[in-house]
Amino acid sequence: MGTHMEEEKNREAAPALISVHPSQNSVAVSIGSDLRVFDLHGDCVVNLVDDSGGPSHKDCIRAIRYGANGSLFVSAGDDKLVKIWSTHYWHCITTVCSEKRVSAVAISNDSLYVCFADKFGVVWVVDLHGLDGSQPLINRKAAPLLAHYCSIITSLEFSPDGRVIVSADRDFKIRVTVFPKNPLDGAHEIQSFCLAHTEFVSCLAFLCSLDHPQGFLVSGSGDSTVRLWEISAGSLLDTCDVGTKAGLLQSDGSEEVVSTVTALCTIADTTLVAVAIQSLRGIMLLSCDLSAQTLSIAKVVSNMGESFIPTSLGSSSAGLLWMVTGASNLHGFDNASLSRVKVISGLKTINLVSVVNDTTVLDDNKIPGGVKLLEKLQGHVCVEEKVFLLAAEAVKTAMSNLLIKKQYSSEKREFRKRTRNDRKIKVSISAAAKNRCPNNF
C-alpha cells in the first residue's frame, strides 16, 4: 500500500491539451486520462462512444489532434493506446495498441493514415483504407514507418502538400522524410535534416500561403528560440530568440527564467504564429514575412490573469486562438478541476497593425459555446489562482525530467554501464552456459 501511494505521488504531471476542429465545429480538451469534447455546431456536450472493443484511456493522454478535413480525431498517451475517432458520430472506430508509451500523433492530409511516435523514437503508421466512419475497424495494427534511434520524438507534422512527414526529437534534430506511396513498407527516403537547435525540439507547425503552397516549417525548442526553415534542403532561414525578447528575467535580473517554447500554433489564412513559453503568463504572436523569410515579434498578449500560463494552443479557420492551462497528477488536488480555457480574437486581419490593435482576450460569456462549453472543458469547480501556478511548475519539472538529457561523469557513466539490466542478464546467461559446458583444457 505504501509503495502504491509513493508511486502515485511521484507520477509526472501531464499538461492539459487542446485541439480545435479545422472548421471550428467542435473543441476537445484532454487532462490526465479524461477526454472532453464540446460540439460548437450543435451547442452541446459530446458523449463519446467507444465501439472499438478496446479499453478507454486509463492513463495520461499525451497527444490529441483533428485531421486536416476534420473527419478524424486521434487521442493517445501513457496507456499505450491510440484511439481513432470519427467526428461525424464521435464513435471510436479503432483502438491500436502501441508497444511503448505514445508521445506524438499525426493524421495524413487524405485521412487514410494515422501516424504515432513512441518514447523509443519509433514512428508507426496505421492504414485506414476501408473506413466509412459508421463501422469500427477491427484488428488494425500499426507498422513501423521510421525511427530516430532511441530518442524521444516530441512532435509529428505532415507538410501542407502531404508529401513529407516531419519528426522532431529530444536530441535537437528535425527529420524531414518523404511519405511513401506504400507506408506500411516503411519510409526509407530522407529529404533533409533541419539542424540548428541547441536543446530539445518541443513543437512544430507549418506556415503557407497562395504564393508558398509548399509551406515553411516553424519549430520551437528548449533553447528559447523559434526557428523558420525551408525543408527541401533543411535550410535555416531565420531565428527568433523569444526568451530574450520577451524579457523573461527574474525580478532582480540575476538569472534567466526557464523559457522553453512549449507550443506553437499557426493561424489559418495569416502569417501569424502563436507561441506558448513556459514562464510567460500569456502568449507571444510572431509575424512571418514569407517573401523575406523572416520572423519578428508582433505582440505579447499577457492580460489573461496572473496564473494563466498556456500548456497547449489550437486554432481553426475562424481565426480564433484557443488556449488551455492545467495539469493532471498534481499531488493533493483533484485532476478534474485543473484546467482553464481562454480564447483570443482579432487575429484574422488584413495587416499587422490591425493584429496589434484588435487582438482581444474574450470574456467567458463571449467565447463560442459560452459557459456551457467552459463547464464541460474546464469542469465546474472554481480553483484558486495559486493552484494553476503550482500546475505550471509541475509541468515544467515534468518536461525537464523527460526531455533534458542527464549528464553523467565518466565514472558514473562506467558504473551505469556495468549495472545495466541487459548486461546483468548477459552475464547470467554466460555463467549458466559455462557451468553447463566446463572448460576441459
N, C-alpha and C positions, 0 to 999 in steps of 0.2 A: 504493500500500500504506500509506504513511504517513498519507494523508488518511483512508483507511478506519479505521485504528486510532484516529485522533483523533476521528472521528465516534462510534465505539463508546465512547470514553472520555467524551464529552460528552453521551451519551444520558441523558435524565432517568430517575431511579429511579421505578419503579412500585410502589405498595403492594400487599401481599398482600391478597386479598379473600376473604370467607367468606359463604356463603349456606346456609340450612337449609330443608329441606322442611317445609311447614306442619305436617305430622303427624310430623315427625322421622323419616321413612323413610330419608332419606339426607342427607349433608352434602357440600358442594362447596367447594373452595378453589382459587383461581387465583393464580399468581405468575408474572409475565412472560407468556409465551405458553403456559404449562403449565396445563392444567385437570385437577384431580384430584377424583374423586368416590368416596365410600365408602357402600355400601349398609348401613345400620344394621339394616334389617328382615332382610336375608339374611346379615348379618355377613360381608361380603365386599367386595373391591375391585371397582369398576365398570370394565368395559372399554368405553370409548366407541367407537361405530361411526358413521362418517360416511357416510351413504347419499345425501347431498345432491348429490354430484357436484362440490362446491366444495372448495377447498383448506382444510387445517387452519389454525388460528391460527398466524401467522408473526411476530407482534409482540405487544407487551404487551396483555393483556386488562384493560380499564378498568371493566367493569361485568358482574356476574353476578347472576341472581336467578331464583327459582322463581315460578310463577304462584300465584294465590290458592288454587286447588284442588290444586296440586302436580303437575298432569299435564304441564306445560311448564316448560322451563328455557331461559334465554337467556344467551349469552355474546357479548361484543363488545368492540372496542377499537381500538388504533392501526393495525391492518392493514386497517381499513375494512370488516371483515366482521362481520355479525350472524348468529350461528348459533343456530337454534332447535331444541331437543332434546325428544324425547318421553321422559319419565322412566319410562314403563312398560317400554320396551325399551332406553333410553339410546342411541337412534339419532338422528343429526342429520337432521331431516326437511326442512329447507331452509336454504340459505345466501343471505343477501341482501347485496348489495354497496352500501356507502354511498359517497357522493361525497367525504365528509370523514371524519376520524377520529371515532370514536364516544365520547361522554362519559357517557351515561346510558341506561338502558333501563327499560321498564315493560311489564307484561302486563295487559290488561283483565281485570276480575273474572270474565267469562264465558269467558276464554281464546280469544276469537275475533279479538283484535287484539294485535299487538306494536308498541309504540312505541319509538323510539330517537332520541336527540338527538346532533347533531354539533357540532364545535368552532366552526362558524359561526353557531350559535344557531338552527338549524332542527330541528324535531321532525318525524319521519317516521312513517308508520303502515303496517303490513303486515297484509293481510287473510288470516286463516287458515281461512275457511269451507271446508268440504270435508275438513278434517283428520280422519283416523281413528286416527292415531298409529302405524300399521303401515307406511304407504307414504310415501315422500318427496313433498313438494310441489315441483313443478318450475316454474321460471321465475316465482317470486313476486317482485314488485317493490314497492318502497316508494313511497308517495305523500306529498307534503308535507302536514302537518297544521296547523302553526302555526310562528311564528318569533319570536325575541327580538332582532331587529335587530343581528346580528353580535356578540352577547355569548355567551360560552361558557356552555352550560347544564350545570349541575352535578348536578341531581337531577330525577327524574320520579316522580310518585306518582299512582295513581288513588285517589279517595276511597272509603271503605268501601261506599257505595251505588253506586259506578261512574258516578255522574252527571257528575263533573268530573275533569279531569286537571290536576294542579298541577305547574308547572315553575319551577325556581329558577335564577338565573344569577350570573355574576361581578359584575354591576353592581348588586348589593344587592336585586334585585327577586324577588318571588314572584308568579307569574301564575296565576290560577285560571280555567280555560277549560272551558266546557260541552262535554262529549264528544258529538259529533253522532251522529244515527242513521246517517248515511252518511259516516263519517270519511274515506273516500277522496276526498270532495269538499272536504275542508278543514274546520277548526273556526273559525268566524267570530264566535262569541258569547263574549265575555269576561265572566265572572261578577264578578271583582274583582281588585284588586292588593293584596298584603299588603306594605306599605312601612314599615319602621322600622329594619331592619338598616343599619349604617354601614360594613360591609365585605361581601365576597362571601358569598353564602349557600352553604354547603357540603353540607347534607343536610336531608332532610325525612322525616317519619313521621306517621302518623295514630293518634290515641287515640280509642277509642269504648267505649260501654257499652250495656247494655239501655235505660238512661234517655236516652242520647245516641247513637242508632244512626248518625246522620249523621256523627258524629266531629268532633274538633277537630284542627287541624294543629299540629305541633310542628316548629320549624326551628332549625338550628344554623348558626353563622356564624364568619367570621374575626374578628368583633368580640368574641369570647369570651362570647357570650350564647346562651341557648336561649330561644326565644320561643313563646308559645302564642297561637293565632289562631282566630277564628271566620271561616270562609272565605266565607260567603254575602255578607258586606259587607266582608270584608278587615279586620276589626276586631282590633286587638292587645289581648289580654286580660291577659297578664302577661309579665314578662321576668325571667329568672334569670341573673344575672351569674356564670357558673360559673368564669370565670378568677379573679375576685377571691375568691369564696367558697371555692375550693379552695386558696387560699393559694399560688398559683403565682408565687413570688418567687425571685429569686436569693438565694443564701445570705447575701450581705451586704445584701440589701434595696435595692440601688441601682437596679435596673431590673427590669421585669416579664419573665418568661419568655414566649415565644410560646405563647399558649393558644387557638389555633384549635380550634373544635369540628370534629372530622374525621368522626364517625359518630354516628348516633342509631339506637336500636332500641327499639321498644315491646314489652312482654312481654304475650303473649296473656292475656285474661281478668283483667288487672290494670290499674291506672292508673300503672304504673311506666314510666319512660323511662331506658334505659341510655345514657350519654354517654361517648364517647371524646374525649379532649382531647390536643392534640399534645404537650404536655410532661408529661402525667400518667401516671405508671407504675402503671396500673390503670384503673379506670373509676369514674364517678360515677353514682349512682342518684338520679333525681329522682322525686318523687311529685306527681301532678297531682290536685287536688281539682276534679272536673268540675262539681260543683254551685256551688262558689265561684269556679271558673275561675281557679285559681291554681297556680303551680309552686313547689315547695320541694325542697331537698336532703334526701334520706332517708339516704344513706350514701355514703362514698367507700371503695371496695374496692381496697386497694393492696398486699395481701400476695401478689403474684404473681411476685416476683423483681425484681431491680434493673433488668433490661433490658426488661421486658415493657411496651411502650407500644403498645396495640392500634391497628391500622390499619383494622380492619373488625369489625363486630358482626353477629350473627344470632341469631334465636330461633325457637321453634316452639310448638305448643300444649302441649308437655310442660313448659313453664315453665323450661327451661334457657337460659342465655345463653352462646352460643358466641362466642369471640373468636380473632382471629389477629393476629400481628405478623410483619413481614418486608418485604422489598423485593427487586425484581429490578433488573438493570442496575447493580448495585453494583460499581464498578470494582475488580478484583482478587480477587473472590470468586465462588464457584460459586452460580448462581441457585438450584439445586435445594435447597440447604441452608438458605436464608434464610427460613424460615417456622416459626412455632411456634404451636400451638393450645392454648387453655385453655378451661375450662367452669366456669360458676358455677351452683350450685343454690340452692334455698331462696327463689326469687323468687315462686313462685305460691302465696302465702299469704293468709290472710284479713284481715290488718291490718298496718299499718305497723310496729308493734312487732316482729312476727314477722320481717318483712323485715330489720330492723336486727339482730336477734339470730341469725337462722337462715341468713343468706347465707354460703355456703361455696364456696371455690375447690377443685374436685375434684382429688384426686391422679390422676396419669396412669392408674393401673390401675382407677380408678373411673369414668372417662369412658366413656360409651356407645361400644362398639366397641373400647375399651381400646388396648393397644399396637399392635394390627393397624391400627386406624384412624390412629393417630398416625404410624406408619411410612409410610402412604400419603399423608396430608395434609401432613406435615412433611418427609418424606424421612428417610433412615436416618442421615445424618451428624450427629454432635454438633457444635455450634457454640459458640464462646466467647461469653460474655455481651457483651463489648465490641463484637462484630460486629453484634448486634441494636441496640445503641445507635447505631452508625455507620449502620445501615439507617434508623433513625428520623430521624436528622439529614438523611440523603439525601432521604427522603420529604418532610421539612419544607421543604427547599430547593426541591424539585421543585414542591410545591404553591404556594410563594411565587412562583416564576417563572411558573407557569401562571395563577394566579388573581388575584394582586395587580397591579392596573393600574399600569403605569410612568408616572411623572410627568416631563414634559419642560419645560424653559424655553421661553419664546416663541420665542427664536432657534433653538433646536434643533428645535422643532416646525415652524417655517417651512422649515428645511433638510430635514427629513424629507419634508415635502410636495413640495418641489422635486425630490427624488431618488426619489420613489415610482416603482416599476416601471411601473404603469399610465400615469403621466404621461409617462414616457420614451417609452413606446410611442406615446402620442397625439401627442407632439411629432414623433417619427419619421414617423408617418403624415402629419401636416400638412406636414412638409418635403417628403416624397415627392410629395404632391399638388401642392404649389407648384411643384416642378420640372417636373411634367408639364403644369401649366397656368400658365405665366409671366404675370405682370401686364403687359398690353399698354398700359396707360394711361401 
